[in-house]
Structures are given as structure tokens and as C-alpha cells.
């Protein structure tokens, strides 16, 4: 996780765009399937996002 954080800090705009793109893809996959709960890969990805970006900021582009 520290390595991912350092990479995200080097290019904040690129990390922002990439993570939003992946979040949109995961959301679309979740809507296409008729599952009640997201898969483990989605939960792990959301955990990574919460470690890389602040979740306490109500106006953050990625976490909100």
C-alpha cells in the first residue's frame, strides 16, 4: 500500500482519472449483473481507494 500511495502522489491528476474510470467500470458491471452484493475484488478496490484518498473530505472527486 505505501508504494501505491507514493505513485498516486507523484501524479495526482492521473491517479484521480484512472481510479474514477475503474469505479465507473465496476459500477457498470454491478448494474449489469443481478447480484445483491459486489464481489470481493470490488470490495478490495474500494479499500485501496479509501487508503489512497481522504474519505473525510465531503467534496473529494474520487471518494464522493
mmCIF file as gemmi writes it, N, C-alpha and C atoms, coordinates in Angstrom:
data_model
loop_
_atom_site.group_PDB
_atom_site.id
_atom_site.type_symbol
_atom_site.label_atom_id
_atom_site.label_alt_id
_atom_site.label_comp_id
_atom_site.label_asym_id
_atom_site.label_entity_id
_atom_site.label_seq_id
_atom_site.pdbx_PDB_ins_code
_atom_site.Cartn_x
_atom_site.Cartn_y
_atom_site.Cartn_z
_atom_site.occupancy
_atom_site.B_iso_or_equiv
_atom_site.pdbx_formal_charge
_atom_site.auth_seq_id
_atom_site.auth_asym_id
_atom_site.pdbx_PDB_model_num
ATOM 1 N N . UNK Axp A 1 ? 0.799 -1.199 0 1 0 ? 1 A 1
ATOM 2 C CA . UNK Axp A 1 ? 0 0 0 1 0 ? 1 A 1
ATOM 3 C C . UNK Axp A 1 ? 0.847 1.272 0 1 0 ? 1 A 1
ATOM 4 N N . UNK Axp A 2 ? 1.958 1.323 0.729 1 0 ? 2 A 1
ATOM 5 C CA . UNK Axp A 2 ? 2.765 2.556 0.693 1 0 ? 2 A 1
ATOM 6 C C . UNK Axp A 2 ? 3.295 2.883 -0.704 1 0 ? 2 A 1
ATOM 7 N N . UNK Axp A 3 ? 3.608 1.862 -1.482 1 0 ? 3 A 1
ATOM 8 C CA . UNK Axp A 3 ? 4.106 2.093 -2.841 1 0 ? 3 A 1
ATOM 9 C C . UNK Axp A 3 ? 3.006 2.689 -3.719 1 0 ? 3 A 1
ATOM 10 N N . UNK Axp A 4 ? 1.79 2.184 -3.6 1 0 ? 4 A 1
ATOM 11 C CA . UNK Axp A 4 ? 0.681 2.747 -4.362 1 0 ? 4 A 1
ATOM 12 C C . UNK Axp A 4 ? 0.4 4.189 -3.956 1 0 ? 4 A 1
ATOM 13 N N . UNK Axp A 5 ? 0.503 4.473 -2.672 1 0 ? 5 A 1
ATOM 14 C CA . UNK Axp A 5 ? 0.293 5.833 -2.2 1 0 ? 5 A 1
ATOM 15 C C . UNK Axp A 5 ? 1.342 6.773 -2.786 1 0 ? 5 A 1
ATOM 16 N N . UNK Axp A 6 ? 2.603 6.353 -2.795 1 0 ? 6 A 1
ATOM 17 C CA . UNK Axp A 6 ? 3.672 7.191 -3.356 1 0 ? 6 A 1
ATOM 18 C C . UNK Axp A 6 ? 3.461 7.439 -4.847 1 0 ? 6 A 1
ATOM 19 N N . UNK Axp A 7 ? 3.057 6.418 -5.578 1 0 ? 7 A 1
ATOM 20 C CA . UNK Axp A 7 ? 2.802 6.57 -7.017 1 0 ? 7 A 1
ATOM 21 C C . UNK Axp A 7 ? 1.627 7.517 -7.242 1 0 ? 7 A 1
ATOM 22 N N . UNK Axp A 8 ? 0.587 7.383 -6.451 1 0 ? 8 A 1
ATOM 23 C CA . UNK Axp A 8 ? -0.578 8.264 -6.591 1 0 ? 8 A 1
ATOM 24 C C . UNK Axp A 8 ? -0.211 9.711 -6.28 1 0 ? 8 A 1
ATOM 25 N N . UNK Axp A 9 ? 0.706 9.926 -5.356 1 0 ? 9 A 1
ATOM 26 C CA . UNK Axp A 9 ? 1.116 11.282 -5.007 1 0 ? 9 A 1
ATOM 27 C C . UNK Axp A 9 ? 1.999 11.91 -6.074 1 0 ? 9 A 1
ATOM 28 N N . UNK Axp A 10 ? 2.711 11.097 -6.839 1 0 ? 10 A 1
ATOM 29 C CA . UNK Axp A 10 ? 3.561 11.633 -7.902 1 0 ? 10 A 1
ATOM 30 C C . UNK Axp A 10 ? 2.74 12.247 -9.029 1 0 ? 10 A 1
ATOM 31 N N . UNK Axp A 11 ? 1.657 11.593 -9.379 1 0 ? 11 A 1
ATOM 32 C CA . UNK Axp A 11 ? 0.81 12.076 -10.458 1 0 ? 11 A 1
ATOM 33 C C . UNK Axp A 11 ? -0.637 12.044 -9.975 1 0 ? 11 A 1
ATOM 34 N N . UNK Axp A 12 ? -1.023 13.061 -9.231 1 0 ? 12 A 1
ATOM 35 C CA . UNK Axp A 12 ? -2.345 13.082 -8.61 1 0 ? 12 A 1
ATOM 36 C C . UNK Axp A 12 ? -3.468 13.114 -9.636 1 0 ? 12 A 1
ATOM 37 N N . UNK Axp A 13 ? -3.309 13.894 -10.677 1 0 ? 13 A 1
ATOM 38 C CA . UNK Axp A 13 ? -4.359 14.005 -11.692 1 0 ? 13 A 1
ATOM 39 C C . UNK Axp A 13 ? -4.54 12.691 -12.446 1 0 ? 13 A 1
ATOM 40 N N . UNK Axp A 14 ? -3.439 12.039 -12.783 1 0 ? 14 A 1
ATOM 41 C CA . UNK Axp A 14 ? -3.522 10.746 -13.466 1 0 ? 14 A 1
ATOM 42 C C . UNK Axp A 14 ? -4.146 9.671 -12.594 1 0 ? 14 A 1
ATOM 43 N N . UNK Axp A 15 ? -3.787 9.65 -11.326 1 0 ? 15 A 1
ATOM 44 C CA . UNK Axp A 15 ? -4.363 8.677 -10.396 1 0 ? 15 A 1
ATOM 45 C C . UNK Axp A 15 ? -5.851 8.945 -10.213 1 0 ? 15 A 1
ATOM 46 N N . UNK Axp A 16 ? -6.208 10.206 -10.137 1 0 ? 16 A 1
ATOM 47 C CA . UNK Axp A 16 ? -7.608 10.597 -10 1 0 ? 16 A 1
ATOM 48 C C . UNK Axp A 16 ? -8.426 10.092 -11.184 1 0 ? 16 A 1
ATOM 49 N N . UNK Axp A 17 ? -7.964 10.36 -12.388 1 0 ? 17 A 1
ATOM 50 C CA . UNK Axp A 17 ? -8.696 9.951 -13.594 1 0 ? 17 A 1
ATOM 51 C C . UNK Axp A 17 ? -8.766 8.432 -13.718 1 0 ? 17 A 1
ATOM 52 N N . UNK Axp A 18 ? -7.675 7.759 -13.421 1 0 ? 18 A 1
ATOM 53 C CA . UNK Axp A 18 ? -7.647 6.299 -13.544 1 0 ? 18 A 1
ATOM 54 C C . UNK Axp A 18 ? -8.593 5.636 -12.547 1 0 ? 18 A 1
ATOM 55 N N . UNK Axp A 19 ? -8.598 6.103 -11.319 1 0 ? 19 A 1
ATOM 56 C CA . UNK Axp A 19 ? -9.466 5.499 -10.314 1 0 ? 19 A 1
ATOM 57 C C . UNK Axp A 19 ? -10.936 5.788 -10.578 1 0 ? 19 A 1
ATOM 58 N N . UNK Axp A 20 ? -11.24 6.963 -11.074 1 0 ? 20 A 1
ATOM 59 C CA . UNK Axp A 20 ? -12.637 7.256 -11.411 1 0 ? 20 A 1
ATOM 60 C C . UNK Axp A 20 ? -13.096 6.372 -12.562 1 0 ? 20 A 1
ATOM 61 N N . UNK Axp A 21 ? -12.228 6.144 -13.536 1 0 ? 21 A 1
ATOM 62 C CA . UNK Axp A 21 ? -12.566 5.269 -14.658 1 0 ? 21 A 1
ATOM 63 C C . UNK Axp A 21 ? -12.845 3.843 -14.174 1 0 ? 21 A 1
ATOM 64 N N . UNK Axp A 22 ? -12.021 3.341 -13.289 1 0 ? 22 A 1
ATOM 65 C CA . UNK Axp A 22 ? -12.226 1.988 -12.764 1 0 ? 22 A 1
ATOM 66 C C . UNK Axp A 22 ? -13.499 1.931 -11.927 1 0 ? 22 A 1
ATOM 67 N N . UNK Axp A 23 ? -13.768 2.957 -11.128 1 0 ? 23 A 1
ATOM 68 C CA . UNK Axp A 23 ? -15.001 2.994 -10.346 1 0 ? 23 A 1
ATOM 69 C C . UNK Axp A 23 ? -16.237 2.98 -11.239 1 0 ? 23 A 1
ATOM 70 N N . UNK Axp A 24 ? -16.187 3.709 -12.334 1 0 ? 24 A 1
ATOM 71 C CA . UNK Axp A 24 ? -17.309 3.703 -13.28 1 0 ? 24 A 1
ATOM 72 C C . UNK Axp A 24 ? -17.492 2.331 -13.904 1 0 ? 24 A 1
ATOM 73 N N . UNK Axp A 25 ? -16.383 1.674 -14.258 1 0 ? 25 A 1
ATOM 74 C CA . UNK Axp A 25 ? -16.465 0.327 -14.83 1 0 ? 25 A 1
ATOM 75 C C . UNK Axp A 25 ? -17.058 -0.663 -13.828 1 0 ? 25 A 1
ATOM 76 N N . UNK Axp A 26 ? -16.619 -0.605 -12.581 1 0 ? 26 A 1
ATOM 77 C CA . UNK Axp A 26 ? -17.133 -1.506 -11.547 1 0 ? 26 A 1
ATOM 78 C C . UNK Axp A 26 ? -18.621 -1.252 -11.291 1 0 ? 26 A 1
ATOM 79 N N . UNK Axp A 27 ? -19.02 0.009 -11.306 1 0 ? 27 A 1
ATOM 80 C CA . UNK Axp A 27 ? -20.421 0.341 -11.11 1 0 ? 27 A 1
ATOM 81 C C . UNK Axp A 27 ? -21.271 -0.205 -12.256 1 0 ? 27 A 1
ATOM 82 N N . UNK Axp A 28 ? -20.778 -0.069 -13.478 1 0 ? 28 A 1
ATOM 83 C CA . UNK Axp A 28 ? -21.499 -0.591 -14.641 1 0 ? 28 A 1
ATOM 84 C C . UNK Axp A 28 ? -21.607 -2.11 -14.576 1 0 ? 28 A 1
ATOM 85 N N . UNK Axp A 29 ? -20.533 -2.783 -14.197 1 0 ? 29 A 1
ATOM 86 C CA . UNK Axp A 29 ? -20.567 -4.243 -14.052 1 0 ? 29 A 1
ATOM 87 C C . UNK Axp A 29 ? -21.569 -4.657 -12.98 1 0 ? 29 A 1
ATOM 88 N N . UNK Axp A 30 ? -21.62 -3.917 -11.894 1 0 ? 30 A 1
ATOM 89 C CA . UNK Axp A 30 ? -22.54 -4.233 -10.809 1 0 ? 30 A 1
ATOM 90 C C . UNK Axp A 30 ? -23.99 -4.058 -11.258 1 0 ? 30 A 1
ATOM 91 N N . UNK Axp A 31 ? -24.257 -3.024 -12.059 1 0 ? 31 A 1
ATOM 92 C CA . UNK Axp A 31 ? -25.614 -2.806 -12.554 1 0 ? 31 A 1
ATOM 93 C C . UNK Axp A 31 ? -26.025 -3.847 -13.583 1 0 ? 31 A 1
ATOM 94 N N . UNK Axp A 32 ? -25.085 -4.337 -14.383 1 0 ? 32 A 1
ATOM 95 C CA . UNK Axp A 32 ? -25.401 -5.32 -15.417 1 0 ? 32 A 1
ATOM 96 C C . UNK Axp A 32 ? -25.741 -6.679 -14.827 1 0 ? 32 A 1
ATOM 97 N N . UNK Axp A 33 ? -25.112 -7.029 -13.733 1 0 ? 33 A 1
ATOM 98 C CA . UNK Axp A 33 ? -25.368 -8.314 -13.089 1 0 ? 33 A 1
ATOM 99 C C . UNK Axp A 33 ? -26.469 -8.143 -12.045 1 0 ? 33 A 1
ATOM 100 N N . UNK Axp A 34 ? -27.234 -9.172 -11.853 1 0 ? 34 A 1
ATOM 101 C CA . UNK Axp A 34 ? -28.314 -9.087 -10.858 1 0 ? 34 A 1
ATOM 102 C C . UNK Axp A 34 ? -27.873 -9.724 -9.54 1 0 ? 34 A 1
ATOM 103 N N . UNK Axp A 35 ? -26.785 -9.228 -8.993 1 0 ? 35 A 1
ATOM 104 C CA . UNK Axp A 35 ? -26.283 -9.709 -7.709 1 0 ? 35 A 1
ATOM 105 C C . UNK Axp A 35 ? -26.744 -8.775 -6.6 1 0 ? 35 A 1
ATOM 106 N N . UNK Axp A 36 ? -26.83 -9.321 -5.419 1 0 ? 36 A 1
ATOM 107 C CA . UNK Axp A 36 ? -27.19 -8.489 -4.28 1 0 ? 36 A 1
ATOM 108 C C . UNK Axp A 36 ? -25.995 -7.752 -3.711 1 0 ? 36 A 1
ATOM 109 N N . UNK Axp A 37 ? -24.827 -8.356 -3.8 1 0 ? 37 A 1
ATOM 110 C CA . UNK Axp A 37 ? -23.622 -7.786 -3.194 1 0 ? 37 A 1
ATOM 111 C C . UNK Axp A 37 ? -22.501 -7.725 -4.226 1 0 ? 37 A 1
ATOM 112 N N . UNK Axp A 38 ? -21.626 -6.722 -4.126 1 0 ? 38 A 1
ATOM 113 C CA . UNK Axp A 38 ? -20.473 -6.672 -5.035 1 0 ? 38 A 1
ATOM 114 C C . UNK Axp A 38 ? -19.482 -7.787 -4.7 1 0 ? 38 A 1
ATOM 115 N N . UNK Axp A 39 ? -18.65 -8.117 -5.668 1 0 ? 39 A 1
ATOM 116 C CA . UNK Axp A 39 ? -17.656 -9.165 -5.471 1 0 ? 39 A 1
ATOM 117 C C . UNK Axp A 39 ? -16.512 -8.717 -4.583 1 0 ? 39 A 1
ATOM 118 N N . UNK Axp A 40 ? -15.687 -9.677 -4.214 1 0 ? 40 A 1
ATOM 119 C CA . UNK Axp A 40 ? -14.553 -9.394 -3.326 1 0 ? 40 A 1
ATOM 120 C C . UNK Axp A 40 ? -13.554 -8.45 -3.98 1 0 ? 40 A 1
ATOM 121 N N . UNK Axp A 41 ? -13.411 -8.53 -5.316 1 0 ? 41 A 1
ATOM 122 C CA . UNK Axp A 41 ? -12.461 -7.638 -5.994 1 0 ? 41 A 1
ATOM 123 C C . UNK Axp A 41 ? -12.912 -6.191 -5.902 1 0 ? 41 A 1
ATOM 124 N N . UNK Axp A 42 ? -14.209 -5.953 -5.93 1 0 ? 42 A 1
ATOM 125 C CA . UNK Axp A 42 ? -14.727 -4.588 -5.801 1 0 ? 42 A 1
ATOM 126 C C . UNK Axp A 42 ? -14.513 -4.077 -4.38 1 0 ? 42 A 1
ATOM 127 N N . UNK Axp A 43 ? -14.752 -4.919 -3.402 1 0 ? 43 A 1
ATOM 128 C CA . UNK Axp A 43 ? -14.549 -4.508 -2.016 1 0 ? 43 A 1
ATOM 129 C C . UNK Axp A 43 ? -13.083 -4.199 -1.731 1 0 ? 43 A 1
ATOM 130 N N . UNK Axp A 44 ? -12.18 -5.002 -2.277 1 0 ? 44 A 1
ATOM 131 C CA . UNK Axp A 44 ? -10.751 -4.731 -2.102 1 0 ? 44 A 1
ATOM 132 C C . UNK Axp A 44 ? -10.34 -3.441 -2.804 1 0 ? 44 A 1
ATOM 133 N N . UNK Axp A 45 ? -10.897 -3.212 -3.988 1 0 ? 45 A 1
ATOM 134 C CA . UNK Axp A 45 ? -10.591 -1.98 -4.714 1 0 ? 45 A 1
ATOM 135 C C . UNK Axp A 45 ? -11.073 -0.761 -3.937 1 0 ? 45 A 1
ATOM 136 N N . UNK Axp A 46 ? -12.269 -0.838 -3.359 1 0 ? 46 A 1
ATOM 137 C CA . UNK Axp A 46 ? -12.772 0.275 -2.568 1 0 ? 46 A 1
ATOM 138 C C . UNK Axp A 46 ? -11.921 0.512 -1.326 1 0 ? 46 A 1
ATOM 139 N N . UNK Axp A 47 ? -11.373 -0.549 -0.779 1 0 ? 47 A 1
ATOM 140 C CA . UNK Axp A 47 ? -10.468 -0.409 0.361 1 0 ? 47 A 1
ATOM 141 C C . UNK Axp A 47 ? -9.19 0.312 -0.069 1 0 ? 47 A 1
ATOM 142 N N . UNK Axp A 48 ? -8.662 -0.013 -1.229 1 0 ? 48 A 1
ATOM 143 C CA . UNK Axp A 48 ? -7.466 0.662 -1.737 1 0 ? 48 A 1
ATOM 144 C C . UNK Axp A 48 ? -7.755 2.145 -1.963 1 0 ? 48 A 1
ATOM 145 N N . UNK Axp A 49 ? -8.911 2.447 -2.555 1 0 ? 49 A 1
ATOM 146 C CA . UNK Axp A 49 ? -9.283 3.849 -2.802 1 0 ? 49 A 1
ATOM 147 C C . UNK Axp A 49 ? -9.363 4.621 -1.49 1 0 ? 49 A 1
ATOM 148 N N . UNK Axp A 50 ? -9.936 3.993 -0.474 1 0 ? 50 A 1
ATOM 149 C CA . UNK Axp A 50 ? -10.053 4.695 0.81 1 0 ? 50 A 1
ATOM 150 C C . UNK Axp A 50 ? -8.695 4.896 1.478 1 0 ? 50 A 1
ATOM 151 N N . UNK Axp A 51 ? -7.724 4.073 1.149 1 0 ? 51 A 1
ATOM 152 C CA . UNK Axp A 51 ? -6.377 4.265 1.696 1 0 ? 51 A 1
ATOM 153 C C . UNK Axp A 51 ? -5.586 5.32 0.929 1 0 ? 51 A 1
ATOM 154 N N . UNK Axp A 52 ? -5.881 5.484 -0.352 1 0 ? 52 A 1
ATOM 155 C CA . UNK Axp A 52 ? -5.131 6.429 -1.176 1 0 ? 52 A 1
ATOM 156 C C . UNK Axp A 52 ? -5.667 7.859 -1.103 1 0 ? 52 A 1
ATOM 157 N N . UNK Axp A 53 ? -6.967 8.001 -0.929 1 0 ? 53 A 1
ATOM 158 C CA . UNK Axp A 53 ? -7.583 9.322 -0.952 1 0 ? 53 A 1
ATOM 159 C C . UNK Axp A 53 ? -8.363 9.551 0.338 1 0 ? 53 A 1
ATOM 160 N N . UNK Axp A 54 ? -8.486 10.806 0.775 1 0 ? 54 A 1
ATOM 161 C CA . UNK Axp A 54 ? -9.176 11.087 2.029 1 0 ? 54 A 1
ATOM 162 C C . UNK Axp A 54 ? -10.679 10.825 1.923 1 0 ? 54 A 1
ATOM 163 N N . UNK Axp A 55 ? -11.197 10.089 2.863 1 0 ? 55 A 1
ATOM 164 C CA . UNK Axp A 55 ? -12.636 9.807 2.872 1 0 ? 55 A 1
ATOM 165 C C . UNK Axp A 55 ? -13.395 10.785 3.749 1 0 ? 55 A 1
ATOM 166 N N . UNK Axp A 56 ? -12.704 11.573 4.545 1 0 ? 56 A 1
ATOM 167 C CA . UNK Axp A 56 ? -13.373 12.539 5.412 1 0 ? 56 A 1
ATOM 168 C C . UNK Axp A 56 ? -13.712 13.835 4.681 1 0 ? 56 A 1
ATOM 169 N N . UNK Axp A 57 ? -13.132 14.038 3.495 1 0 ? 57 A 1
ATOM 170 C CA . UNK Axp A 57 ? -13.397 15.24 2.705 1 0 ? 57 A 1
ATOM 171 C C . UNK Axp A 57 ? -14.692 15.027 1.925 1 0 ? 57 A 1
ATOM 172 N N . UNK Axp A 58 ? -15.721 15.812 2.2 1 0 ? 58 A 1
ATOM 173 C CA . UNK Axp A 58 ? -17.024 15.621 1.575 1 0 ? 58 A 1
ATOM 174 C C . UNK Axp A 58 ? -17.066 16.096 0.126 1 0 ? 58 A 1
ATOM 175 N N . UNK Axp A 59 ? -16.025 16.781 -0.333 1 0 ? 59 A 1
ATOM 176 C CA . UNK Axp A 59 ? -16.014 17.297 -1.699 1 0 ? 59 A 1
ATOM 177 C C . UNK Axp A 59 ? -14.877 16.702 -2.53 1 0 ? 59 A 1
ATOM 178 N N . UNK Axp A 60 ? -14.352 15.599 -2.117 1 0 ? 60 A 1
ATOM 179 C CA . UNK Axp A 60 ? -13.266 14.965 -2.867 1 0 ? 60 A 1
ATOM 180 C C . UNK Axp A 60 ? -13.839 14.294 -4.107 1 0 ? 60 A 1
ATOM 181 N N . UNK Axp A 61 ? -13.157 14.44 -5.255 1 0 ? 61 A 1
ATOM 182 C CA . UNK Axp A 61 ? -13.689 13.958 -6.524 1 0 ? 61 A 1
ATOM 183 C C . UNK Axp A 61 ? -13.772 12.452 -6.605 1 0 ? 61 A 1
ATOM 184 N N . UNK Axp A 62 ? -12.897 11.735 -5.946 1 0 ? 62 A 1
ATOM 185 C CA . UNK Axp A 62 ? -12.865 10.274 -6.055 1 0 ? 62 A 1
ATOM 186 C C . UNK Axp A 62 ? -13.757 9.627 -5.005 1 0 ? 62 A 1
ATOM 187 N N . UNK Axp A 63 ? -13.63 10.015 -3.772 1 0 ? 63 A 1
ATOM 188 C CA . UNK Axp A 63 ? -14.329 9.322 -2.686 1 0 ? 63 A 1
ATOM 189 C C . UNK Axp A 63 ? -15.806 9.669 -2.585 1 0 ? 63 A 1
ATOM 190 N N . UNK Axp A 64 ? -16.213 10.812 -3.089 1 0 ? 64 A 1
ATOM 191 C CA . UNK Axp A 64 ? -17.634 11.12 -3.018 1 0 ? 64 A 1
ATOM 192 C C . UNK Axp A 64 ? -18.327 10.609 -4.249 1 0 ? 64 A 1
